[in-house]
Amino acid sequence: AKLSSHCVKHQKPKPQTMATAARKGFVGGNWKCNGTTDTLNALMDGFASAPEASNVDVVLGAPAIYIPQVQAKLRKDWQVAAQNCAAQGNGAFTGEISANMLADCKVPWVIIGHSERRAYYGETDEIVNTKIGCALGQGIKVIACCGEKLEEREANQTFDVIKRQLTAFADKLDAANVVIAYEPVWAIGTGKVASPEQAQEVHAFIRAWMTEARGAEVAAGTRVIYGGSVAAANAPDLWKKIDIDGFLVGGASLKPEFTAIVAAAAAPK
């Protein structure tokens, strides 16, 4: 069934021009459904002592119930993200958190379309597109996820899958307000990581696709980050690749080593 979007328009972020050389590093953390008040406070205490990296945007995706705690406690040069938002605005949608509510609570970022949302909660490309529209319509920036399953990679369908997922929200790409996260599903939480060459190949495809779909300026300016068992040990080699603009980090974002991943993305290319 086609979703009706009840998202009330607010202010869409203004597009900005970004040259290739000006793509700022981006490191997102995705805490998923983990943490307690005490463990997250301790984690943020540890993060507070890490050196400032002014050339990297650092955004932590917290469970919704802990977002106010993170906003109050997190170091001020880092930002918080929601891990999801509703495909509708406010209304009779029990259990949902709308983009309107995130905007009201001054949450600047949201992760949309993560493979776990697609696999476990039935999020289709259409739903992902609707959610991205809701978020941008409320002035919230988006980390938009894409990635292929193992069987799709083995069947040489990686590019077809990525193109299908991205085409669904191609009209919403905006270098200043949308970050694309490529996360091969077979590498998420498995300990398997795409080699720097495998990741670069897909990132280069995404940038070429954006050039065709939205033009050279959007393609050059949009940050494309890699996720899938990113750790302090492999981040430096991944970062060296020209089209990898940072990371979306799962399990390691709940550990002190997250600061080393941020440091890797602060290094010159």
C-alpha positions in Angstrom: 0.0 0.0 0.0 1.2 3.5 -0.8 2.2 5.5 2.2 0.4 8.8 2.6 2.8 11.4 3.9 1.4 13.5 6.7 4.6 15.3 7.2 4.0 19.0 7.8 6.5 21.1 5.9 8.8 23.2 8.1 12.0 24.7 6.7 14.0 22.6 4.3 17.8 23.2 4.8 19.3 25.5 2.2 21.5 23.7 -0.3 25.1 24.7 -0.3 27.9 24.4 -2.8 30.7 22.1 -1.8 33.8 21.4 -4.0 35.4 18.0 -4.0 38.4 19.3 -2.0 36.1 20.7 0.6 34.3 17.5 1.6 34.6 17.4 5.3 35.3 14.1 7.0 32.3 12.5 8.7 32.2 9.9 11.4 28.8 8.6 12.6 28.3 6.3 15.5 25.3 4.0 15.6 24.6 2.7 19.1 21.6 0.7 17.9 19.6 -0.8 20.8 22.4 -0.6 23.3 23.4 1.3 26.4 22.2 2.3 29.9 22.1 5.7 31.5 25.3 4.8 33.4 27.2 3.1 30.6 26.5 5.9 28.1 27.5 8.6 30.6 30.8 6.8 31.2 31.3 6.5 27.4 30.7 10.2 26.9 33.1 11.0 29.7 35.8 9.1 27.9 35.0 10.8 24.6 35.3 14.2 26.2 39.1 13.8 26.6 39.7 13.1 22.9 41.5 15.9 20.9 39.3 18.2 18.9 39.1 17.4 15.2 37.6 20.5 13.6 37.9 19.0 10.1 35.5 16.1 11.0 31.8 16.1 11.7 31.1 13.6 14.5 27.5 12.5 15.0 26.3 9.8 17.4 23.1 7.9 16.8 21.5 7.3 20.2 18.5 5.3 21.2 15.6 7.7 21.2 15.0 7.4 25.0 18.6 8.5 25.7 18.7 11.5 23.2 18.0 14.1 25.9 20.7 12.6 28.1 23.2 12.7 25.2 22.3 16.2 24.2 23.0 17.4 27.8 26.2 15.3 28.3 27.9 15.0 24.9 30.9 17.3 24.1 29.7 20.3 22.2 31.7 19.9 19.1 29.9 16.5 18.5 26.3 16.1 17.5 23.5 13.6 18.2 21.3 11.7 15.7 18.1 9.8 16.0 18.3 6.2 14.6 14.9 6.5 12.8 11.9 8.6 12.3 8.3 8.0 11.3 7.1 8.1 7.8 4.3 10.4 8.9 4.0 13.6 10.9 2.2 13.9 14.2 -1.0 12.0 14.6 -2.6 8.7 15.6 0.6 6.6 15.1 1.1 4.8 18.4 4.8 4.2 19.2 6.2 6.4 16.4 8.5 9.4 16.8 7.9 11.9 14.0 10.5 14.2 12.4 8.3 17.0 13.7 9.1 15.9 17.3 12.8 15.5 16.5 12.9 19.0 15.2 11.1 20.3 18.2 13.7 18.7 20.4 16.5 20.1 18.3 17.9 16.8 17.1 20.0 17.8 14.0 20.5 14.4 12.4 18.6 11.1 11.7 19.8 7.8 10.3 17.3 6.5 7.8 17.2 3.2 5.8 19.7 1.2 7.8 19.7 -2.5 6.7 18.4 -3.6 10.1 15.4 -1.4 9.6 14.9 -2.8 6.1 15.4 -6.4 7.1 13.6 -6.6 10.5 10.9 -3.9 10.1 9.9 -4.1 6.5 11.2 -0.7 5.4 11.0 -0.6 1.6 12.8 1.9 -0.7 9.5 3.8 -0.9 9.2 4.1 2.9 12.9 5.2 3.1 12.2 7.9 0.6 9.2 9.1 2.5 11.1 9.2 5.8 13.9 11.2 4.2 11.4 13.7 2.9 9.8 14.0 6.3 13.2 14.6 7.9 14.4 17.2 5.4 11.1 18.9 5.5 11.6 19.5 9.2 15.2 20.8 8.7 16.8 17.6 9.9 19.9 16.3 8.1 19.9 12.7 7.0 22.4 9.8 7.0 20.8 7.7 4.3 21.9 4.1 4.2 22.3 1.6 1.3 24.1 -1.7 0.9 23.8 -5.2 -0.6 23.4 -8.6 1.0 26.0 -11.3 0.6 23.9 -13.3 -1.9 23.5 -10.1 -4.0 27.2 -9.5 -4.1 27.9 -13.1 -5.0 25.4 -12.8 -7.8 27.2 -9.7 -9.1 24.1 -7.5 -8.3 25.9 -5.0 -6.0 25.7 -2.1 -8.3 22.1 -2.9 -9.3 21.0 -3.0 -5.7 22.8 0.2 -4.8 21.4 2.0 -7.8 17.8 0.9 -7.0 18.1 2.0 -3.3 19.6 5.4 -4.2 17.2 6.1 -7.1 14.3 6.0 -4.7 15.5 9.2 -3.1 17.6 10.7 -5.8 15.5 13.9 -5.9 16.3 14.5 -2.3 20.1 14.4 -2.6 21.7 17.6 -1.3 25.4 17.8 -0.5 24.9 20.0 2.6 22.1 18.0 4.2 22.3 14.3 3.1 25.2 12.0 3.8 25.1 8.6 2.0 26.3 5.6 4.1 27.3 2.5 2.1 27.1 -0.5 4.4 27.5 -3.9 2.8 25.0 -6.0 4.8 27.4 -8.9 4.9 30.0 -6.8 6.8 27.7 -5.4 9.5 28.5 -6.8 12.9 30.1 -9.9 11.3 33.7 -9.0 11.7 34.0 -9.1 8.0 35.0 -5.8 6.4 35.1 -4.9 2.8 38.6 -4.4 1.7 39.6 -0.7 1.0 39.6 -1.6 -2.7 36.1 -3.2 -2.5 34.7 -0.2 -0.6 36.3 2.3 -2.9 34.9 0.5 -6.0 31.3 0.9 -4.7 31.9 4.5 -3.4 33.2 5.4 -6.9 30.1 3.8 -8.4 27.9 5.9 -6.1 29.6 9.1 -7.1 29.4 8.3 -10.8 25.8 7.4 -10.4 25.2 10.8 -8.6 26.9 12.6 -11.5 24.5 11.0 -13.9 21.4 11.4 -11.7 21.9 14.8 -10.1 24.9 16.4 -11.8 28.6 16.9 -11.1 28.1 19.5 -8.3 26.0 17.2 -6.1 28.2 14.3 -6.8 31.4 16.2 -5.9 30.0 17.6 -2.7 28.0 14.8 -1.2 29.8 12.8 1.4 29.8 9.0 1.0 30.8 7.1 4.1 31.6 3.5 4.7 30.0 1.2 7.4 30.5 -2.4 8.2 32.7 -3.6 11.0 34.7 -0.4 11.0 37.4 -0.4 13.8 40.4 1.5 14.8 42.6 -1.0 13.1 41.1 -0.8 9.6 39.9 2.9 9.5 43.2 4.4 8.4 43.5 2.3 5.3 39.8 2.8 4.4 40.2 6.6 4.9 43.0 6.7 2.4 40.6 6.0 -0.5 39.6 9.1 -2.4 35.9 8.5 -2.4 35.5 7.3 1.2 34.6 10.4 3.2 34.3 8.8 6.6 32.5 6.1 8.5 29.3 4.9 10.1 30.5 2.9 13.0 28.5 0.3 14.9 29.9 -1.8 17.8 33.2 0.2 18.0 31.2 3.4 18.6 30.3 2.0 22.0 34.0 1.6 22.9 36.9 4.0 23.6 38.5 3.1 20.3 35.8 5.3 18.6 38.1 8.3 19.2 40.8 6.6 17.2 38.4 6.2 14.3 37.6 9.9 14.5 41.3 10.7 14.5 41.8 8.5 11.4 39.2 10.7 9.5 41.0 13.8 10.6 44.2 12.8 8.8 45.0 14.3 5.4 44.1 12.3 2.4 
